């Protein structure tokens, strides 16, 4: 199977050793680790897990209904992602086959990938978020008078490990190393997920006209698996959109 080429960021964390890839996937199978199946243009991810491995193929649990399984096997752009032990593992499949009896899907058959991406949490790269996406984060905090406040902050970048927040109004009094439990990320239209954020860094950027922008680097804390899958789904969609835009710009320049 020829997997899709990794982007420049992913290439830094690419694993190409067949022995290492099989070892990683075997561990995931033994631990019954959940995998998320991500399909282009499909908003939600599909949960699965590895059932069995052979020399060159592995069998994963089928989706819960025939329509989803049909979409998977007919797609030419399928991504599998998992988050074992505070890491991210993902790989692509050009084609997924099915194993079925009497039109009932029993399992999905996938070629062992020739390469996969493995990123430790400390190495999670952040993808910039264009201003046009209007991605925001709602943060609840207690002010000096003991009152609860809610603010919406612009998201400058996002990764599977956290977010970068930009504050142009100096209205967000986040404290270094503080944990904020009641936060929500907007991931596109009508998709909001709850997160806990720990402030890891605070930087001030002086702008012309004496304006100061505060930048907060925040880490996700104890993120539920389903929420992490939604965040990763959003990141993959954002990567695809940005890569498509780069290709378009390059084609327009050469045309």
C-alpha positions as CSV (number, residue, x, y, z in Angstrom):
1,X,0.0,0.0,0.0
2,X,1.3,3.4,-0.9
3,X,0.3,5.8,1.9
4,X,-0.2,9.5,1.4
5,X,3.0,11.4,1.8
6,X,3.4,13.1,5.2
7,X,3.5,16.8,5.4
8,X,6.8,18.6,6.5
9,X,5.8,18.6,10.1
10,X,4.7,14.9,10.2
11,X,7.9,13.9,8.4
12,X,9.9,14.8,11.4
13,X,8.2,12.1,13.4
14,X,7.8,9.4,10.7
15,X,8.5,5.8,11.5
16,X,9.5,3.7,8.5
17,X,10.9,0.5,10.1
18,X,8.5,-2.3,9.5
19,X,9.6,-4.1,12.7
20,X,8.9,-1.0,14.7
21,X,5.6,-0.3,13.1
22,X,4.4,-3.9,13.7
23,X,5.6,-3.7,17.3
24,X,3.6,-0.5,17.9
25,X,0.5,-1.9,16.3
26,X,0.8,-5.2,18.1
27,X,1.0,-3.3,21.5
28,X,-2.1,-1.3,20.5
29,X,-3.9,-4.6,19.7
30,X,-2.9,-6.3,22.9
31,X,-4.0,-3.3,25.0
32,X,-7.3,-3.1,22.9
33,X,-6.5,0.6,22.3
34,X,-9.2,2.6,20.5
35,X,-8.4,3.8,17.1
36,X,-10.3,6.7,15.4
37,X,-11.1,6.3,11.7
38,X,-11.2,9.7,10.0
39,X,-12.7,10.1,6.5
40,X,-12.4,13.2,4.4
41,X,-15.6,15.4,4.5
42,X,-17.1,13.3,7.3
43,X,-17.5,15.4,10.5
44,X,-17.4,12.6,13.1
45,X,-14.7,10.0,13.7
46,X,-15.5,6.3,13.8
47,X,-14.2,4.2,16.7
48,X,-12.5,0.9,16.1
49,X,-9.7,-1.3,17.4
50,X,-7.3,-3.9,16.0
51,X,-8.7,-7.4,16.2
52,X,-5.9,-9.5,14.5
53,X,-2.6,-9.0,12.7
54,X,-1.0,-11.1,10.0
55,X,2.3,-10.6,8.1
56,X,1.2,-7.7,5.9
57,X,-2.4,-7.0,6.9
58,X,-4.4,-6.3,10.0
59,X,-8.1,-6.6,10.7
60,X,-9.9,-3.9,12.7
61,X,-13.4,-3.9,14.1
62,X,-16.1,-2.8,11.6
63,X,-18.1,0.3,12.0
64,X,-21.5,0.0,13.7
65,X,-23.6,0.2,10.6
66,X,-23.4,-0.7,6.9
67,X,-23.5,2.9,5.6
68,X,-20.3,3.8,7.6
69,X,-18.5,0.7,6.5
70,X,-19.5,1.4,2.9
71,X,-18.1,4.9,3.2
72,X,-14.8,3.6,4.6
73,X,-14.1,1.0,2.0
74,X,-15.1,3.4,-0.8
75,X,-12.9,6.3,0.5
76,X,-9.4,6.8,-1.0
77,X,-8.4,9.0,2.0
78,X,-8.7,7.2,5.3
79,X,-6.7,8.2,8.4
80,X,-6.3,6.1,11.5
81,X,-5.3,7.9,14.7
82,X,-4.8,6.9,18.3
83,X,-3.4,8.4,21.5
84,X,-1.5,5.8,23.5
85,X,0.3,6.9,26.7
86,X,0.2,10.6,26.0
87,X,1.4,10.2,22.4
88,X,-0.2,10.5,19.0
89,X,0.0,7.7,16.4
90,X,-1.5,8.1,12.9
91,X,-1.3,6.6,9.5
92,X,-3.1,6.7,6.2
93,X,-4.7,4.0,4.1
94,X,-5.5,4.4,0.4
95,X,-7.8,1.5,0.5
96,X,-9.6,-0.4,3.2
97,X,-11.2,-3.8,2.3
98,X,-14.0,-5.6,4.1
99,X,-14.6,-9.1,5.4
100,X,-18.3,-9.9,5.4
101,X,-20.8,-12.7,5.3
102,X,-24.4,-12.3,3.9
103,X,-23.8,-8.6,3.5
104,X,-22.9,-8.3,7.2
105,X,-19.5,-6.6,7.8
106,X,-17.4,-8.7,10.2
107,X,-14.2,-6.7,10.1
108,X,-12.2,-4.3,7.9
109,X,-8.9,-5.3,6.4
110,X,-6.1,-2.8,6.2
111,X,-2.6,-3.3,4.9
112,X,0.2,-2.8,7.5
113,X,1.3,0.8,6.8
114,X,4.7,1.4,5.2
115,X,5.1,4.4,7.5
116,X,3.3,6.0,10.4
117,X,3.7,9.1,12.4
118,X,4.4,8.9,16.2
119,X,4.6,12.1,18.2
120,X,5.2,12.2,21.9
121,X,3.1,14.7,23.8
122,X,6.1,16.9,24.5
123,X,6.7,17.0,20.8
124,X,3.2,17.8,19.6
125,X,3.5,20.4,16.9
126,X,1.1,23.2,16.8
127,X,-0.7,24.1,13.6
128,X,-1.5,27.8,13.0
129,X,-5.2,28.7,12.9
130,X,-6.1,31.3,10.3
131,X,-8.0,34.3,11.5
132,X,-10.8,33.4,9.0
133,X,-11.6,30.2,10.9
134,X,-12.9,32.2,13.9
135,X,-11.8,29.4,16.2
136,X,-12.4,30.5,19.8
137,X,-12.1,29.1,23.4
138,X,-14.5,30.0,26.2
139,X,-12.8,30.3,29.6
140,X,-14.4,30.6,33.0
141,X,-12.4,32.1,35.8
142,X,-12.8,33.8,39.2
143,X,-11.9,37.5,39.4
144,X,-10.3,39.2,42.4
145,X,-13.8,39.9,43.9
146,X,-14.6,36.2,43.9
147,X,-17.1,36.5,41.0
148,X,-17.2,34.1,38.0
149,X,-16.4,35.6,34.6
150,X,-16.7,34.1,31.1
151,X,-14.5,35.3,28.3
152,X,-14.1,34.2,24.7
153,X,-10.5,34.1,23.5
154,X,-9.1,33.8,20.0
155,X,-7.1,30.6,19.2
156,X,-3.8,31.3,17.4
157,X,-2.7,27.6,17.1
158,X,-3.8,24.2,18.2
159,X,-2.3,20.7,18.6
160,X,-3.4,17.4,20.2
161,X,-1.6,18.6,23.3
162,X,-2.9,22.2,23.7
163,X,-3.8,25.6,22.3
164,X,-2.2,29.0,21.9
165,X,-4.5,31.8,22.9
166,X,-4.1,35.5,21.8
167,X,-5.6,38.3,23.9
168,X,-5.6,41.7,22.2
169,X,-7.9,43.4,24.8
170,X,-5.9,42.5,28.0
171,X,-9.2,41.2,29.4
172,X,-8.0,37.6,30.2
173,X,-6.2,37.4,33.5
174,X,-4.8,33.9,33.2
175,X,-2.1,32.9,35.7
176,X,1.0,30.9,34.9
177,X,0.7,27.2,35.9
178,X,-2.9,27.7,36.9
179,X,-5.5,25.1,35.7
180,X,-8.9,26.3,34.4
181,X,-11.5,23.6,34.6
182,X,-14.4,25.1,32.8
183,X,-13.3,25.8,29.2
184,X,-14.8,25.0,25.9
185,X,-13.3,24.9,22.4
186,X,-15.3,25.7,19.3
187,X,-14.2,23.3,16.6
188,X,-16.0,24.5,13.5
189,X,-19.8,25.0,13.1
190,X,-21.9,23.6,16.0
191,X,-19.0,21.6,17.4
192,X,-17.9,22.5,20.9
193,X,-16.0,20.3,23.3
194,X,-15.1,20.8,27.0
195,X,-11.5,20.9,28.1
196,X,-9.3,21.7,31.1
197,X,-6.4,24.0,30.4
198,X,-3.1,24.6,32.2
199,X,-1.2,27.8,31.4
200,X,2.3,26.8,30.5
201,X,3.7,30.1,29.1
202,X,2.8,33.8,29.0
203,X,4.3,36.2,26.5
204,X,3.7,39.9,25.8
205,X,4.1,41.3,22.3
206,X,4.3,45.1,21.9
207,X,2.5,46.4,18.8
208,X,2.7,49.8,17.0
209,X,0.3,52.3,18.7
210,X,1.3,51.0,22.2
211,X,-1.0,48.0,21.8
212,X,0.1,44.9,23.8
213,X,-1.0,41.4,22.8
214,X,-0.8,38.7,25.4
215,X,0.0,35.2,24.2
216,X,-0.9,32.2,26.4
217,X,0.4,28.7,25.8
218,X,-2.0,26.2,27.3
219,X,-1.9,22.5,27.8
220,X,-4.8,20.1,27.7
221,X,-5.2,18.4,31.1
222,X,-6.7,14.9,31.5
223,X,-8.6,15.1,28.2
224,X,-11.2,12.4,27.6
225,X,-10.6,10.1,24.7
226,X,-13.7,11.2,22.8
227,X,-12.8,14.9,23.2
228,X,-9.2,14.2,22.0
229,X,-10.6,12.4,19.0
230,X,-12.7,15.4,18.1
231,X,-9.7,17.7,18.5
232,X,-7.5,15.5,16.3
233,X,-10.3,15.3,13.7
234,X,-10.4,19.1,13.5
235,X,-6.6,19.3,13.2
236,X,-6.6,16.9,10.3
237,X,-9.3,18.8,8.6
238,X,-7.4,22.0,9.1
239,X,-4.2,20.4,7.8
240,X,-6.0,19.2,4.7
241,X,-7.5,22.7,4.0
242,X,-4.1,24.4,4.4
243,X,-2.3,21.9,2.2
244,X,-5.0,22.2,-0.4
245,X,-4.6,26.0,-0.3
246,X,-0.8,25.7,-0.6
247,X,-1.3,23.5,-3.7
248,X,-3.7,26.0,-5.2
249,X,-1.4,28.9,-4.7
250,X,1.5,26.9,-6.2
251,X,-0.7,25.9,-9.2
252,X,-1.9,29.5,-9.7
253,X,1.7,30.8,-9.6
254,X,2.9,28.3,-12.2
255,X,-0.1,28.6,-14.4
